[in-house]
Amino acid sequence: MKHLFIINKTAGKAESYRKVLSQLEQIKTDDVIVRYTEKPAHAAELARGYVRQSDEYVRVYACGGDGTVNEVISGIYDLDNCAFAPVPTGSGNDFIRSFDCDQSDFLNIEKLMNGSETVIDLLRCNDRISCNSVTVGFDCAVAKNVEKFKNNRFLTAETAYKMSIFYCLINGRKHNFKIAADGKDIPVESTYLLSLCAKGKYYGGGIKCAPEADNSDGMIDFTAIPTVGVIKFLRLLPSFTKGEHLNNPKADFITHKKCKEIEYKSDIPFEIGIDGEIITVEKAKISVLPKALRVVIPSGQ
């Protein structure tokens, strides 16, 4: 078995991937291959290219954040002779939070290389793959507008993000789109604040947005929240962050269900977030790919 490590040096802090390299230097085997990403989508290209030409079974390790995870998975999910192993050296690392493991074990290369494998579902959004969540609405507005504030050289990245949240509290709470779940329209009395289709429980660096999501149940965990006032939004935020919003009696305006397919439509192009990457679409169709990916779980779990 080969072990292909794809490393994104720009994800997270430099010492994170250097710790991975330090561990690899202690492993005396010719079965370890290291490749570095050099451009957007390069991780998918590297992973797919190596696995397709290999005569052996390959474990592909994504060393980076959730963007690198998505790229590698998108490159190999439909290939039979491989499994995926996340090495969380990014800043968010939400993908691994849904597994019943100590997150630090995913950074233990020996435990990963000797780990077992489990099988999980993926989501298809139009022609893209998601391993964690597809979002529409407020979250996308924040991510889009943060770039405006990042252009101000006097603001740090963290301050720019906070400024974007404040801006979107005023200007990014109303989103017009129609939703159909398993072919049936979901009635809405107003605009939407946000909606998400999840396989993972977390997004945004630890926000427990989908506490009932199961990455192997063959279903989409769907949530939609209508536009609410600023005060109501701020009151909802703590329970949403902790994953307590679905059982909050004061949040009975939230729609939540399990389904096989979700479709979003709008009269104008709108933004969606696929595992954190924001793209503009005219419509979005999300469906489940059941049992689509083998994932390595660190040994000792």
Backbone as CSV, one residue per row, in Angstrom:
resi,resn,N_x,N_y,N_z,CA_x,CA_y,CA_z,C_x,C_y,C_z
1,MET,0.850,-1.195,0.000,0.000,0.000,0.000,0.886,1.246,0.000
2,LYS,0.498,2.220,-0.818,1.202,3.486,-0.896,0.494,4.535,-0.029
3,HIS,1.285,5.500,0.457,0.758,6.579,1.278,1.152,7.906,0.625
4,LEU,0.196,8.555,-0.023,0.443,9.799,-0.739,0.030,10.985,0.132
5,PHE,0.975,11.819,0.502,0.714,13.001,1.319,0.704,14.240,0.421
6,ILE,-0.444,14.890,0.356,-0.582,16.123,-0.425,-0.634,17.280,0.564
7,ILE,0.352,18.161,0.502,0.528,19.199,1.514,0.281,20.579,0.924
8,ASN,-0.618,21.303,1.572,-0.877,22.698,1.233,-0.141,23.573,2.245
9,LYS,0.978,24.148,1.828,1.805,24.937,2.741,1.119,26.227,3.194
10,THR,0.156,26.705,2.425,-0.471,27.990,2.741,-1.651,27.857,3.687
11,ALA,-2.043,26.634,4.025,-3.191,26.423,4.919,-2.733,26.516,6.372
12,GLY,-3.453,27.306,7.178,-3.143,27.393,8.601,-1.761,27.975,8.848
13,LYS,-1.145,27.529,9.941,0.179,28.014,10.318,1.255,27.069,9.802
14,ALA,2.407,27.651,9.464,3.481,26.875,8.847,3.958,25.736,9.738
15,GLU,3.954,25.945,11.069,4.462,24.887,11.945,3.600,23.632,11.902
16,SER,2.338,23.767,11.481,1.451,22.598,11.430,1.928,21.588,10.406
17,TYR,2.168,22.031,9.166,2.600,21.065,8.161,4.050,20.640,8.396
18,ARG,4.840,21.493,9.044,6.220,21.118,9.348,6.269,19.988,10.368
19,LYS,5.304,19.964,11.280,5.224,18.857,12.235,4.897,17.550,11.516
20,VAL,4.092,17.646,10.472,3.796,16.461,9.664,5.059,15.972,8.975
21,LEU,5.798,16.883,8.380,7.040,16.500,7.695,8.039,15.896,8.670
22,SER,8.088,16.442,9.889,8.998,15.914,10.898,8.655,14.467,11.237
23,GLN,7.367,14.170,11.331,6.946,12.789,11.600,7.279,11.872,10.422
24,LEU,7.080,12.371,9.219,7.357,11.549,8.046,8.837,11.207,7.925
25,GLU,9.705,12.114,8.391,11.142,11.855,8.336,11.538,10.679,9.213
26,GLN,10.713,10.369,10.212,11.020,9.265,11.124,10.501,7.922,10.594
27,ILE,9.703,7.986,9.537,9.117,6.760,8.983,10.001,6.253,7.849
28,LYS,10.622,5.126,8.062,11.573,4.587,7.099,10.876,3.617,6.146
29,THR,10.301,4.149,5.099,9.656,3.304,4.096,9.620,4.033,2.765
30,ASP,9.726,3.281,1.697,9.642,3.854,0.347,8.200,4.010,-0.110
31,ASP,7.260,3.608,0.749,5.849,3.661,0.367,5.214,5.023,0.647
32,VAL,5.979,5.975,1.183,5.483,7.324,1.453,5.913,8.263,0.329
33,ILE,4.943,8.954,-0.242,5.199,9.930,-1.311,4.640,11.276,-0.868
34,VAL,5.396,12.346,-1.043,4.975,13.683,-0.642,4.890,14.585,-1.867
35,ARG,3.760,15.271,-1.989,3.568,16.245,-3.055,3.032,17.555,-2.465
36,TYR,3.399,18.687,-3.074,2.967,19.991,-2.580,2.065,20.673,-3.604
37,THR,1.006,21.319,-3.106,0.124,22.053,-4.010,0.777,23.371,-4.400
38,GLU,0.481,23.809,-5.618,1.091,25.032,-6.140,0.072,26.033,-6.672
39,LYS,-1.202,25.609,-6.746,-2.212,26.486,-7.334,-3.595,25.974,-6.929
40,PRO,-4.639,26.769,-7.136,-5.994,26.301,-6.833,-6.329,25.033,-7.615
41,ALA,-7.000,24.096,-6.958,-7.446,22.823,-7.545,-6.291,21.859,-7.815
42,HIS,-5.082,22.234,-7.434,-3.937,21.374,-7.701,-3.991,20.089,-6.868
43,ALA,-4.566,20.172,-5.658,-4.652,18.983,-4.796,-5.469,17.887,-5.475
44,ALA,-6.575,18.269,-6.102,-7.407,17.287,-6.816,-6.629,16.676,-7.970
45,GLU,-5.905,17.490,-8.680,-5.118,17.023,-9.828,-4.022,16.051,-9.389
46,LEU,-3.312,16.401,-8.324,-2.238,15.545,-7.826,-2.778,14.202,-7.344
47,ALA,-3.873,14.262,-6.582,-4.442,13.031,-6.010,-4.947,12.106,-7.105
48,ARG,-5.740,12.644,-8.007,-6.333,11.820,-9.054,-5.272,11.246,-9.985
49,GLY,-4.300,12.085,-10.333,-3.257,11.629,-11.241,-2.463,10.471,-10.668
50,TYR,-2.109,10.567,-9.393,-1.305,9.502,-8.791,-2.112,8.218,-8.637
51,VAL,-3.338,8.334,-8.101,-4.141,7.134,-7.849,-4.469,6.411,-9.146
52,ARG,-4.788,7.132,-10.195,-5.167,6.496,-11.460,-4.013,5.717,-12.086
53,GLN,-2.779,6.158,-11.863,-1.655,5.447,-12.484,-1.056,4.394,-11.569
54,SER,-1.579,4.286,-10.335,-1.002,3.347,-9.384,-1.565,1.934,-9.569
55,ASP,-0.687,0.937,-9.456,-1.106,-0.459,-9.485,-1.398,-0.980,-8.076
56,GLU,-1.151,-0.141,-7.082,-1.364,-0.527,-5.695,-2.498,0.287,-5.074
57,TYR,-2.962,-0.189,-3.921,-3.948,0.557,-3.140,-3.251,1.778,-2.539
58,VAL,-3.928,2.927,-2.559,-3.321,4.182,-2.112,-4.173,4.827,-1.027
59,ARG,-3.532,5.235,0.044,-4.172,6.121,1.000,-3.685,7.531,0.704
60,VAL,-4.643,8.440,0.476,-4.303,9.811,0.106,-4.561,10.719,1.304
61,TYR,-3.524,11.392,1.773,-3.589,12.233,2.970,-3.649,13.698,2.550
62,ALA,-4.714,14.388,2.952,-4.867,15.807,2.643,-4.365,16.619,3.820
63,CYS,-3.207,17.239,3.688,-2.611,18.049,4.750,-2.937,19.510,4.466
64,GLY,-3.958,20.002,5.151,-4.413,21.366,4.920,-5.724,21.586,5.645
65,GLY,-6.483,22.573,5.191,-7.779,22.858,5.786,-8.899,22.202,5.016
66,ASP,-10.124,22.685,5.242,-11.288,22.074,4.604,-11.291,22.262,3.088
67,GLY,-10.663,23.310,2.603,-10.558,23.494,1.158,-9.705,22.416,0.514
68,THR,-8.587,22.089,1.151,-7.719,21.022,0.654,-8.420,19.674,0.739
69,VAL,-9.152,19.454,1.846,-9.940,18.228,2.001,-10.909,18.072,0.838
70,ASN,-11.642,19.138,0.534,-12.625,19.078,-0.550,-11.952,18.774,-1.885
71,GLU,-10.825,19.423,-2.145,-10.135,19.209,-3.417,-9.687,17.761,-3.583
72,VAL,-9.061,17.208,-2.544,-8.557,15.840,-2.637,-9.708,14.857,-2.806
73,ILE,-10.759,15.032,-2.005,-11.914,14.137,-2.116,-12.549,14.239,-3.499
74,SER,-12.660,15.442,-4.027,-13.240,15.625,-5.360,-12.419,14.914,-6.422
75,GLY,-11.122,14.794,-6.166,-10.250,14.144,-7.149,-10.303,12.624,-7.114
76,ILE,-10.674,12.028,-5.968,-10.538,10.564,-5.845,-11.820,9.818,-5.489
77,TYR,-12.916,10.521,-5.207,-14.095,9.854,-4.644,-14.651,8.741,-5.541
78,ASP,-14.467,8.861,-6.844,-15.027,7.870,-7.768,-14.002,6.823,-8.211
79,LEU,-12.857,6.760,-7.537,-11.833,5.772,-7.847,-11.867,4.663,-6.795
80,ASP,-11.635,3.425,-7.213,-11.820,2.273,-6.326,-10.591,1.896,-5.505
81,ASN,-9.413,2.247,-5.964,-8.190,1.725,-5.344,-7.566,2.693,-4.338
82,CYS,-8.432,3.386,-3.552,-7.883,4.378,-2.634,-8.810,4.643,-1.452
83,ALA,-8.232,5.262,-0.437,-8.991,5.768,0.708,-8.461,7.158,1.027
84,PHE,-9.269,7.929,1.738,-8.929,9.313,2.057,-8.576,9.455,3.532
85,ALA,-7.524,10.218,3.826,-7.115,10.457,5.209,-6.910,11.958,5.437
86,PRO,-7.707,12.576,6.304,-7.532,14.006,6.583,-6.438,14.255,7.620
87,VAL,-5.561,15.214,7.327,-4.536,15.660,8.276,-4.784,17.149,8.503
88,PRO,-5.453,17.513,9.602,-5.982,18.875,9.774,-4.927,19.916,10.145
89,THR,-4.268,20.480,9.133,-3.267,21.523,9.375,-3.781,22.900,8.958
90,GLY,-5.093,23.021,8.714,-5.671,24.300,8.343,-6.173,25.063,9.554
91,SER,-7.036,26.042,9.310,-7.545,26.874,10.401,-8.922,26.430,10.882
92,GLY,-9.762,25.916,9.981,-11.112,25.517,10.374,-11.210,24.050,10.751
93,ASN,-10.836,23.182,9.815,-10.800,21.725,10.042,-12.144,21.166,10.522
94,ASP,-13.228,21.588,9.897,-14.559,21.149,10.335,-14.882,19.718,9.940
95,PHE,-14.312,19.225,8.851,-14.630,17.885,8.367,-14.403,16.824,9.444
96,ILE,-13.279,16.891,10.143,-12.933,15.835,11.098,-13.759,15.903,12.378
97,ARG,-14.423,17.032,12.643,-15.157,17.200,13.899,-16.355,16.250,14.004
98,SER,-16.820,15.745,12.891,-17.997,14.870,12.907,-17.660,13.417,13.209
99,PHE,-16.373,13.104,13.312,-15.965,11.739,13.625,-15.740,11.604,15.130
100,ASP,-16.073,10.434,15.640,-15.962,10.184,17.077,-14.512,9.842,17.420
101,CYS,-13.646,10.834,17.239,-12.216,10.652,17.468,-11.661,11.911,18.130
102,ASP,-10.547,11.750,18.798,-9.815,12.912,19.282,-9.180,13.589,18.069
103,GLN,-9.441,14.882,17.901,-8.938,15.570,16.714,-7.418,15.501,16.605
104,SER,-6.729,15.466,17.740,-5.261,15.424,17.700,-4.749,14.123,17.095
105,ASP,-5.573,13.058,17.148,-5.139,11.780,16.575,-5.002,11.851,15.062
106,PHE,-5.743,12.758,14.428,-5.617,12.916,12.982,-4.288,13.566,12.606
107,LEU,-3.621,14.168,13.592,-2.303,14.753,13.348,-1.182,13.791,13.717
108,ASN,-1.549,12.621,14.217,-0.571,11.588,14.538,-0.429,10.683,13.320
109,ILE,0.630,10.884,12.563,0.779,10.212,11.273,0.886,8.695,11.440
110,GLU,1.550,8.249,12.481,1.662,6.803,12.704,0.288,6.187,12.946
111,LYS,-0.548,6.865,13.744,-1.897,6.363,14.008,-2.739,6.354,12.741
112,LEU,-2.562,7.367,11.902,-3.315,7.417,10.648,-2.874,6.303,9.696
113,MET,-1.585,6.134,9.559,-1.081,5.129,8.623,-1.467,3.712,9.051
114,ASN,-1.695,3.529,10.348,-2.105,2.221,10.867,-3.599,2.169,11.179
115,GLY,-4.330,3.163,10.710,-5.748,3.261,11.038,-6.633,2.328,10.237
116,SER,-7.880,2.259,10.672,-8.897,1.482,9.966,-9.646,2.398,9.000
117,GLU,-10.577,1.816,8.261,-11.338,2.606,7.291,-12.835,2.485,7.540
118,THR,-13.534,3.590,7.346,-14.989,3.608,7.396,-15.493,4.216,6.095
119,VAL,-16.771,4.067,5.817,-17.339,4.564,4.556,-18.375,5.643,4.867
120,ILE,-18.295,6.760,4.170,-19.225,7.864,4.391,-19.899,8.296,3.093
121,ASP,-20.983,9.063,3.240,-21.688,9.656,2.106,-21.016,10.962,1.702
122,LEU,-21.318,11.393,0.496,-20.944,12.722,0.024,-22.187,13.406,-0.533
123,LEU,-22.060,14.684,-0.815,-23.121,15.434,-1.485,-22.636,15.848,-2.871
124,ARG,-23.558,15.818,-3.828,-23.285,16.402,-5.136,-24.102,17.674,-5.263
125,CYS,-23.430,18.775,-5.556,-24.116,20.053,-5.780,-23.828,20.494,-7.212
126,ASN,-24.847,20.397,-8.067,-24.660,20.592,-9.506,-23.549,19.654,-9.976
127,ASP,-22.420,20.184,-10.419,-21.334,19.310,-10.876,-20.168,19.285,-9.899
128,ARG,-20.421,19.724,-8.660,-19.375,19.766,-7.644,-19.654,18.752,-6.531
129,ILE,-18.620,18.413,-5.775,-18.723,17.480,-4.659,-18.546,18.234,-3.345
130,SER,-19.357,17.882,-2.368,-19.209,18.416,-1.015,-19.095,17.253,-0.043
131,CYS,-18.166,17.360,0.905,-18.023,16.330,1.932,-18.578,16.790,3.271
132,ASN,-18.960,18.071,3.368,-19.380,18.594,4.657,-20.714,19.336,4.594
133,SER,-20.782,20.441,3.846,-22.033,21.203,3.798,-22.101,22.107,2.585
134,VAL,-23.333,22.361,2.176,-23.628,23.356,1.144,-24.509,24.411,1.798
135,THR,-24.122,25.669,1.717,-24.843,26.743,2.397,-25.327,27.795,1.405
136,VAL,-26.419,28.451,1.774,-26.985,29.539,0.972,-27.425,30.629,1.940
137,GLY,-27.173,31.894,1.588,-27.684,32.981,2.404,-26.623,33.710,3.197
138,PHE,-26.905,33.935,4.487,-26.100,34.807,5.336,-24.624,34.438,5.348
139,ASP,-24.325,33.144,5.500,-22.929,32.701,5.576,-22.152,33.081,4.324
140,CYS,-22.803,32.921,3.187,-22.154,33.253,1.916,-21.951,34.763,1.791
141,ALA,-22.933,35.530,2.286,-22.814,36.989,2.240,-21.628,37.459,3.075
142,VAL,-21.457,36.853,4.254,-20.320,37.215,5.116,-19.003,36.898,4.411
143,ALA,-18.899,35.689,3.853,-17.669,35.287,3.179,-17.363,36.169,1.971
144,LYS,-18.407,36.547,1.249,-18.215,37.383,0.062,-17.776,38.792,0.447
145,ASN,-18.422,39.359,1.469,-18.138,40.739,1.835,-16.857,40.908,2.630
146,VAL,-16.355,39.815,3.223,-15.120,39.945,3.980,-13.974,40.369,3.071
147,GLU,-14.055,40.022,1.794,-13.001,40.413,0.857,-12.924,41.927,0.715
148,LYS,-14.073,42.593,0.823,-14.067,44.064,0.737,-13.249,44.671,1.865
149,PHE,-13.424,44.099,3.067,-12.716,44.647,4.222,-11.257,44.224,4.260
150,LYS,-10.945,43.063,3.671,-9.552,42.622,3.629,-8.691,43.556,2.786
151,ASN,-9.329,44.271,1.852,-8.580,45.182,1.000,-8.094,46.409,1.752
152,ASN,-8.629,46.615,2.976,-8.176,47.720,3.815,-6.915,47.279,4.560
153,ARG,-5.784,47.871,4.242,-4.512,47.413,4.807,-4.390,47.675,6.296
154,PHE,-5.316,48.452,6.851,-5.258,48.762,8.278,-6.035,47.743,9.122
155,LEU,-6.709,46.783,8.457,-7.495,45.792,9.178,-6.838,44.419,9.109
156,THR,-6.813,43.720,10.239,-6.339,42.337,10.253,-7.415,41.449,9.642
157,ALA,-7.053,40.198,9.338,-8.020,39.267,8.758,-9.177,39.022,9.719
158,GLU,-8.869,38.893,11.019,-9.919,38.659,12.011,-10.852,39.851,12.120
159,THR,-10.279,41.058,12.105,-11.109,42.263,12.169,-11.968,42.398,10.922
160,ALA,-11.404,42.062,9.775,-12.160,42.130,8.524,-13.362,41.195,8.569
161,TYR,-13.177,39.987,9.149,-14.276,39.023,9.258,-15.366,39.566,10.177
162,LYS,-14.979,40.152,11.302,-15.956,40.713,12.238,-16.693,41.889,11.605
163,MET,-15.971,42.687,10.854,-16.604,43.816,10.165,-17.632,43.327,9.152
164,SER,-17.313,42.227,8.468,-18.241,41.671,7.489,-19.504,41.151,8.171
165,ILE,-19.353,40.489,9.328,-20.523,40.013,10.067,-21.417,41.184,10.456
166,PHE,-20.811,42.244,10.968,-21.586,43.430,11.366,-22.294,44.039,10.161
167,TYR,-21.580,44.122,9.049,-22.162,44.673,7.824,-23.355,43.842,7.363
168,CYS,-23.199,42.511,7.413,-24.258,41.627,6.931,-25.438,41.535,7.900
169,LEU,-25.226,41.860,9.168,-26.352,41.948,10.095,-27.360,42.987,9.622
170,ILE,-26.845,44.025,8.989,-27.711,45.095,8.485,-28.130,44.838,7.044
171,ASN,-27.192,44.380,6.222,-27.432,44.312,4.777,-27.501,42.906,4.192
172,GLY,-27.265,41.869,5.004,-27.181,40.532,4.432,-28.112,39.516,5.052
173,ARG,-29.243,39.981,5.609,-30.159,39.045,6.272,-31.325,38.619,5.386
174,LYS,-31.498,39.245,4.222,-32.648,38.930,3.371,-32.175,38.304,2.064
175,HIS,-32.591,37.056,1.839,-32.174,36.333,0.635,-33.402,35.694,-0.007
176,ASN,-33.562,35.974,-1.297,-34.725,35.497,-2.036,-34.380,34.269,-2.861
177,PHE,-34.914,33.133,-2.464,-34.802,31.929,-3.278,-35.919,30.975,-2.886
178,LYS,-36.227,30.063,-3.790,-37.252,29.054,-3.535,-36.558,27.719,-3.281
179,ILE,-37.181,26.904,-2.422,-36.586,25.621,-2.052,-37.598,24.505,-2.284
180,ALA,-37.119,23.415,-2.877,-37.926,22.203,-3.005,-37.151,21.057,-2.359
181,ALA,-37.833,20.294,-1.506,-37.232,19.139,-0.840,-37.899,17.881,-1.359
182,ASP,-37.106,16.995,-1.959,-37.627,15.757,-2.552,-38.800,16.048,-3.491
183,GLY,-38.652,17.130,-4.268,-39.638,17.479,-5.286,-40.820,18.288,-4.809
184,LYS,-40.926,18.548,-3.512,-42.053,19.313,-2.976,-41.578,20.678,-2.497
185,ASP,-42.264,21.746,-2.945,-41.892,23.097,-2.560,-42.072,23.298,-1.058
186,ILE,-41.131,23.995,-0.478,-41.235,24.373,0.936,-41.827,25.774,0.993
187,PRO,-43.011,25.935,1.594,-43.621,27.260,1.648,-42.831,28.192,2.550
188,VAL,-42.710,29.425,2.153,-42.017,30.426,2.964,-42.821,31.710,2.953
189,GLU,-42.928,32.322,4.111,-43.730,33.537,4.237,-42.900,34.799,4.043
190,SER,-41.599,34.656,4.020,-40.726,35.818,3.876,-39.464,35.406,3.149
191,THR,-38.456,36.245,3.191,-37.154,35.882,2.659,-36.444,34.958,3.657
192,TYR,-35.320,34.414,3.228,-34.556,33.526,4.095,-33.339,34.241,4.680
193,LEU,-33.014,33.881,5.908,-31.750,34.290,6.502,-30.643,33.385,5.965
194,LEU,-30.843,32.084,6.099,-29.866,31.127,5.586,-30.506,29.758,5.435
195,SER,-29.836,28.920,4.674,-30.238,27.526,4.535,-28.972,26.703,4.349
196,LEU,-29.033,25.446,4.767,-27.871,24.588,4.585,-28.286,23.137,4.390
197,CYS,-27.471,22.449,3.626,-27.590,21.002,3.418,-26.305,20.389,3.946
198,ALA,-26.424,19.506,4.928,-25.231,19.044,5.627,-25.098,17.533,5.642
199,LYS,-23.838,17.093,5.603,-23.471,15.724,5.967,-22.624,15.751,7.239
200,GLY,-21.877,16.822,7.436,-21.119,17.021,8.667,-21.902,17.871,9.645
201,LYS,-21.523,17.807,10.902,-22.241,18.542,11.942,-21.776,19.991,12.090
202,TYR,-20.581,20.301,11.608,-19.975,21.598,11.908,-19.607,22.360,10.631
203,TYR,-19.565,23.681,10.776,-18.956,24.530,9.760,-18.450,25.797,10.441
204,GLY,-17.753,26.646,9.666,-17.305,27.931,10.194,-16.319,27.844,11.335
205,GLY,-15.520,26.776,11.396,-14.526,26.659,12.442,-15.067,26.204,13.783
206,GLY,-16.117,25.371,13.759,-16.614,24.790,15.006,-18.043,25.129,15.361
207,ILE,-18.765,25.812,14.476,-20.186,26.098,14.717,-20.979,24.817,14.451
208,LYS,-21.752,24.364,15.427,-22.482,23.096,15.311,-23.825,23.348,14.633
209,CYS,-23.759,23.561,13.341,-24.917,23.989,12.557,-25.917,22.865,12.310
210,ALA,-25.456,21.617,12.313,-26.316,20.472,11.970,-26.102,19.352,12.978
211,PRO,-26.594,19.522,14.200,-26.297,18.556,15.271,-26.817,17.156,15.016
212,GLU,-27.811,16.999,14.128,-28.371,15.682,13.855,-27.860,15.080,12.547
213,ALA,-26.898,15.737,11.924,-26.339,15.214,10.674,-25.570,13.931,10.933
214,ASP,-25.645,13.013,9.973,-24.961,11.729,10.060,-24.293,11.487,8.713
215,ASN,-22.978,11.370,8.708,-22.277,11.276,7.425,-22.371,9.912,6.750
216,SER,-23.207,9.007,7.307,-23.359,7.703,6.653,-24.796,7.206,6.639
217,ASP,-25.785,8.100,6.804,-27.194,7.656,6.861,-27.917,7.750,5.526
218,GLY,-27.224,8.196,4.472,-27.836,8.277,3.158,-28.820,9.412,2.987
219,MET,-28.810,10.388,3.906,-29.775,11.478,3.874,-29.062,12.832,3.955
220,ILE,-29.737,13.865,3.409,-29.299,15.244,3.600,-29.930,15.761,4.884
221,ASP,-29.142,16.393,5.723,-29.681,17.077,6.898,-29.917,18.530,6.483
222,PHE,-31.188,18.881,6.313,-31.566,20.171,5.729,-32.110,21.121,6.788
223,THR,-31.669,22.369,6.740,-32.159,23.418,7.641,-32.414,24.680,6.839
224,ALA,-33.492,25.372,7.168,-33.782,26.679,6.578,-34.296,27.606,7.674
225,ILE,-33.768,28.816,7.700,-34.168,29.810,8.697,-34.654,31.053,7.966
226,PRO,-35.905,31.485,8.201,-36.393,32.690,7.552,-35.703,33.938,8.096
227,THR,-35.792,35.026,7.367,-35.215,36.281,7.832,-35.868,36.722,9.140
228,VAL,-35.029,37.050,10.107,-35.508,37.548,11.397,-34.822,38.873,11.684
229,GLY,-35.379,39.622,12.646,-34.785,40.897,13.030,-33.423,40.715,13.688
230,VAL,-32.684,41.800,13.797,-31.326,41.746,14.342,-31.331,41.206,15.764
231,ILE,-32.246,41.679,16.602,-32.287,41.240,17.994,-32.595,39.742,18.073
232,LYS,-33.556,39.297,17.280,-33.919,37.881,17.270,-32.750,37.042,16.763
233,PHE,-32.048,37.563,15.770,-30.876,36.873,15.234,-29.811,36.701,16.313
234,LEU,-29.532,37.768,17.052,-28.498,37.725,18.072,-28.881,36.787,19.213
235,ARG,-30.184,36.678,19.485,-30.635,35.755,20.520,-30.525,34.297,20.056
236,LEU,-30.711,34.087,18.765,-30.610,32.738,18.210,-29.176,32.259,18.109
237,LEU,-28.254,33.184,17.895,-26.867,32.844,17.572,-26.186,31.913,18.587
238,PRO,-26.297,32.150,19.895,-25.610,31.246,20.841,-26.082,29.796,20.747
239,SER,-27.400,29.584,20.619,-27.892,28.205,20.530,-27.522,27.584,19.191
240,PHE,-27.495,28.374,18.129,-27.087,27.873,16.815,-25.625,27.459,16.840
241,THR,-24.789,28.259,17.461,-23.358,27.961,17.548,-23.106,26.659,18.303
242,LYS,-23.887,26.424,19.369,-23.705,25.230,20.201,-24.453,24.002,19.672
243,GLY,-25.268,24.181,18.625,-26.040,23.061,18.101,-27.294,22.779,18.898
244,GLU,-27.826,23.787,19.586,-29.012,23.616,20.417,-30.256,24.244,19.791
245,HIS,-30.153,24.737,18.569,-31.244,25.495,17.959,-32.429,24.626,17.569
246,LEU,-32.200,23.347,17.264,-33.307,22.502,16.814,-34.240,22.132,17.968
247,ASN,-33.755,22.218,19.189,-34.571,21.919,20.364,-34.916,23.168,21.159
248,ASN,-34.694,24.319,20.554,-34.981,25.594,21.212,-36.421,26.001,20.939
249,PRO,-37.302,26.029,21.966,-38.706,26.375,21.737,-38.903,27.786,21.186
250,LYS,-37.915,28.638,21.371,-38.014,30.003,20.857,-37.533,30.091,19.408
251,ALA,-37.138,28.950,18.859,-36.678,28.919,17.463,-37.546,27.985,16.640
252,ASP,-38.857,27.995,16.924,-39.767,27.098,16.215,-40.034,27.525,14.776
253,PHE,-39.457,28.637,14.368,-39.582,29.109,12.990,-38.574,28.413,12.068
254,ILE,-37.678,27.622,12.632,-36.667,26.913,11.834,-37.282,25.669,11.198
255,THR,-37.032,25.492,9.905,-37.432,24.264,9.213,-36.256,23.304,9.196
256,HIS,-36.487,22.065,9.641,-35.426,21.060,9.650,-36.019,19.723,9.251
257,LYS,-35.338,19.022,8.337,-35.809,17.703,7.928,-34.684,16.912,7.285
258,LYS,-34.904,15.613,7.177,-34.011,14.727,6.453,-34.622,14.463,5.085
259,CYS,-33.810,14.514,4.039,-34.335,14.284,2.693,-33.223,13.778,1.782
260,LYS,-33.613,13.421,0.571,-32.677,12.870,-0.418,-32.163,13.927,-1.398
261,GLU,-32.980,14.956,-1.612,-32.626,15.945,-2.635,-33.194,17.314,-2.271
262,ILE,-32.399,18.344,-2.473,-32.821,19.727,-2.254,-32.496,20.526,-3.508
263,GLU,-33.416,21.396,-3.888,-33.173,22.261,-5.032,-33.465,23.706,-4.658
264,TYR,-32.516,24.589,-4.982,-32.669,26.026,-4.757,-32.813,26.710,-6.116
265,LYS,-33.759,27.645,-6.182,-33.946,28.431,-7.402,-34.155,29.897,-7.046
266,SER,-33.750,30.769,-7.956,-33.950,32.189,-7.757,-34.088,32.862,-9.112
267,ASP,-34.721,34.033,-9.113,-34.877,34.789,-10.357,-33.577,35.461,-10.775
268,ILE,-32.646,35.575,-9.852,-31.354,36.196,-10.146,-30.243,35.271,-9.635
269,PRO,-29.030,35.360,-10.176,-27.922,34.533,-9.676,-27.695,34.769,-8.184
270,PHE,-27.282,33.727,-7.485,-27.048,33.837,-6.048,-25.829,33.019,-5.663
271,GLU,-25.300,33.298,-4.473,-24.087,32.629,-4.016,-24.434,31.392,-3.191
272,ILE,-23.648,30.346,-3.369,-23.712,29.179,-2.497,-22.300,28.880,-2.014
273,GLY,-22.215,28.258,-0.849,-20.919,27.864,-0.305,-20.802,26.354,-0.310
274,ILE,-19.790,25.831,-0.980,-19.553,24.383,-1.033,-18.318,24.101,-0.200
275,ASP,-18.531,23.572,0.989,-17.434,23.357,1.947,-16.615,24.634,2.129
276,GLY,-17.302,25.766,2.150,-16.649,27.039,2.415,-16.255,27.834,1.188
277,GLU,-16.217,27.211,0.011,-15.878,27.941,-1.216,-17.143,28.562,-1.801
278,ILE,-17.105,29.859,-2.055,-18.277,30.583,-2.535,-18.258,30.657,-4.056
279,ILE,-19.367,30.212,-4.676,-19.524,30.324,-6.122,-20.907,30.906,-6.411
280,THR,-21.074,31.453,-7.602,-22.350,32.040,-8.005,-23.061,31.108,-8.985
281,VAL,-24.347,30.871,-8.737,-25.132,29.958,-9.570,-26.501,30.571,-9.854
282,GLU,-27.212,29.996,-10.815,-28.594,30.386,-11.082,-29.573,29.421,-10.434
283,LYS,-29.114,28.200,-10.178,-29.876,27.225,-9.423,-28.904,26.197,-8.865
284,ALA,-29.329,25.516,-7.833,-28.462,24.517,-7.211,-29.285,23.297,-6.849
285,LYS,-28.816,22.143,-7.282,-29.470,20.881,-6.962,-28.497,20.029,-6.158
286,ILE,-28.903,19.685,-4.944,-28.042,18.921,-4.044,-28.641,17.542,-3.835
287,SER,-27.826,16.514,-4.030,-28.280,15.134,-3.840,-27.214,14.348,-3.086
288,VAL,-27.603,13.188,-2.571,-26.703,12.355,-1.781,-25.997,11.325,-2.663
289,LEU,-24.716,11.142,-2.401,-23.961,10.035,-2.976,-23.686,9.069,-1.824
290,PRO,-24.527,8.058,-1.646,-24.374,7.183,-0.477,-23.139,6.297,-0.560
291,LYS,-22.504,6.123,0.598,-21.344,5.232,0.718,-20.323,5.504,-0.390
292,ALA,-19.969,6.758,-0.543,-19.162,7.160,-1.699,-17.669,7.244,-1.422
293,LEU,-17.267,7.252,-0.152,-15.845,7.510,0.137,-15.382,6.700,1.345
294,ARG,-14.215,6.054,1.191,-13.576,5.390,2.322,-12.680,6.409,3.035
295,VAL,-12.858,6.527,4.357,-12.099,7.480,5.154,-11.306,6.727,6.216
296,VAL,-10.049,7.124,6.379,-9.176,6.493,7.362,-9.428,7.087,8.747
297,ILE,-9.621,6.222,9.728,-9.802,6.608,11.119,-8.534,6.215,11.886
298,PRO,-7.955,7.124,12.660,-6.703,6.800,13.369,-6.831,5.559,14.236
299,SER,-5.760,4.786,14.338,-5.770,3.584,15.161,-5.975,3.943,16.626
300,GLY,-6.546,3.014,17.366,-6.797,3.247,18.778,-8.171,3.815,19.054
301,GLN,-8.973,4.029,17.997,-10.323,4.590,18.181,-11.357,3.468,18.291
